[in-house]
Amino acid sequence: MKEYKILTQKDRFFAGKFDPEKLESAINSYATEGWEVKAATTANIPSFTGAREEMIIVLERDKK
């Protein structure tokens, strides 16, 4: 059986500010726990000031 984790720009690793280096660090940190990147995409999120795009990464590992 598998389990999944969703990583977004709002994840604790980014402390409210997205940075590609922090993304790399987050993915590497999760990898030490057995997580693998299975998909990466962006989602168009509507808001009052117009739409914004948010990064979404799907991680997968064997359930412990």
Secondary structure, DSSP 8 states (H G I E B T S, - for coil): -EEEEEEETTSGGGTTS--HHHHHHHHHHHHTTT-EEEEEEEEEE--TT--EEEEEEEEEEE--
